[in-house]
Amino acid sequence: MTGDGTRAVHAGLPEPVPGRPFLPNPAFGAPYHLDPVAGPRLGVDGYGRTDNATWRALETAIGALEDGECVTFASGMAAISAVLLSVLRPGDTVVVPADGYYKTRAFASSHLTERGVTVLEVPTAGPYPALDTVRLLLVETPANPGLDVCDIAELAAQVHAGGGLVAVDNTTATPLGQRPLDLGADFSVASGTKALTGHSDILLGYVCTRDPERAAALTAWRGATGAVVGPFEAWLAHRSIGTLDLRLARQSANAAAVAEVLAAHPAVLSVRWPGRREDPAYQVASRQMRRIPGVVTFTLADRGAAERFLEAAELVFAATSFGGLHTSADRRAQWGDATPEGLIRFSCGVEDTDDLVADVHRALDAIKD
Ligand SMILES: Cc1ncc(COP(=O)(O)O)c(C=O)c1O
C-alpha cells in the first residue's frame, strides 16, 4: 500500500485524460436526459436524489481510505441515523456511547425508544454489559468530547459472537487515523464535516461497509429519505481530502505541544489527549490507531475561567466544530453535554506550533487576571 499522503492525493481520481481537469467538475442535475423510448435504465443517471457522478467520485475516494464501500449522506447525523434506523427493529437492543456526541444519544433515546428499541448508554471506556444479545453496538472512539478510547476488535468479537453488528463513529480519528473495518467493525460511520474535509465550510456524512447488501440497503435508505449531499459540497469534500494527510500531521503535532502546555499549567485541572503517555487511553489508542487526532480536551476551574480563556486567546476561534484548519475551542457544557462547566474541547488547526503554543500560554495566564 502506498503512503497516506499519496493515497489522500490520488483517492477517487479518474484516469488522466488530456484536456480534462484532475478532479472532474461537479455534476449539477436534478433530472438528467432520459432516452425518450427506453426511459430509465440501470447505470444511466436519471434523477439527482439517487444518481450523481460527483458523489460517486467522492465515495470512491473515501471508500479507498476506509477500505470499504462508501455511501455519502447530507451530514454526519444523516449517516448515523441511516445506520440506526435501517438496522434496528422493535425489540432490538442498541448500545450507544454515554460520553459521545450528544445528538447521537438524544436521537437514540427519542426516536429509537419510541420505536420499541431498547437503548443502553455505556461509557466508551466501559464497563460494557454482556454484548451477545445486542443487535447493534455503536461506539465512538475517540469519544467526543472526553476522548476516551475503546478496543474495537475486542468489542466486535463479543458482539459478533451473538450475531450482532458493530458501527464505529470514526469522525474524530478519520480514516487515516483509524480503520474500523480492519478492526472488525461492520460499519465505519462519520461526520465528514470535521477533519476529513477540514475547511469548516461544508456538512457531510458517510457510512462505509464491506458488505454489498448493507451498502445497497443504505443507498436505498438515502434515496428514500433524500438525505443527500449536494454536488458542490461533495466536490469541495473531494478536493479537500487531498490535503488530509498534511492537515492531520500538523494538527497532531500541534495537539502534542498544546497538551504538554496544558498539563504543566496550574490553571488546568485535567487534560485528555490519547497521544500522551500519561493518558488513560494511551495504551489502546497506540495499539489500534494509526495516528492521534488534533483534538485536546481540558478542564479549567469553572465557567468563568473557560470564558476568560476563550476571550484571551487570539488564534483560537470560539466555535462548536473541530478538525478544521483554524484552531477552535468550545465550552461543551453550553450545549448541554454532561461535562464540567469549565471543560473545553480544543481543536488544533494547522497554524505554526510555536504561535499556537504561545497563544495558549498567554490565554491560560490571563485566566487569573
Ligand atoms: C463524533 C461526531 N459524530 C457525528 C457528528 C454529527 O455530524 P454532523 O454535524 O455532520 O451532522 C458530530 C458532530 O459534531 C460528531 O462530533
PDBQT file of the ligand as one rigid body, heavy atoms in Angstrom, charges set to zero:
ROOT
HETATM    1  C1  LIG A 401     -18.439  12.382  16.807  1.00  0.00    +0.000 C 
HETATM    2  C2  LIG A 401     -19.497  13.047  15.987  1.00  0.00    +0.000 A 
HETATM    3  N1  LIG A 401     -20.299  12.278  15.232  1.00  0.00    +0.000 NA
HETATM    4  C3  LIG A 401     -21.265  12.818  14.476  1.00  0.00    +0.000 A 
HETATM    5  C4  LIG A 401     -21.482  14.187  14.450  1.00  0.00    +0.000 A 
HETATM    6  C5  LIG A 401     -22.576  14.747  13.611  1.00  0.00    +0.000 C 
HETATM    7  O1  LIG A 401     -22.042  15.320  12.448  1.00  0.00    +0.000 OA
HETATM    8  P1  LIG A 401     -22.785  16.439  11.587  1.00  0.00    +0.000 P 
HETATM    9  O2  LIG A 401     -22.697  17.711  12.367  1.00  0.00    +0.000 OA
HETATM   10  O3  LIG A 401     -22.024  16.455  10.300  1.00  0.00    +0.000 OA
HETATM   11  O4  LIG A 401     -24.196  16.004  11.420  1.00  0.00    +0.000 OA
HETATM   12  C6  LIG A 401     -20.660  15.019  15.205  1.00  0.00    +0.000 A 
HETATM   13  C7  LIG A 401     -20.861  16.478  15.189  1.00  0.00    +0.000 C 
HETATM   14  O5  LIG A 401     -20.271  17.208  15.942  1.00  0.00    +0.000 OA
HETATM   15  C8  LIG A 401     -19.653  14.425  15.995  1.00  0.00    +0.000 A 
HETATM   16  O6  LIG A 401     -18.842  15.165  16.765  1.00  0.00    +0.000 OA
ENDROOT
TORSDOF 0
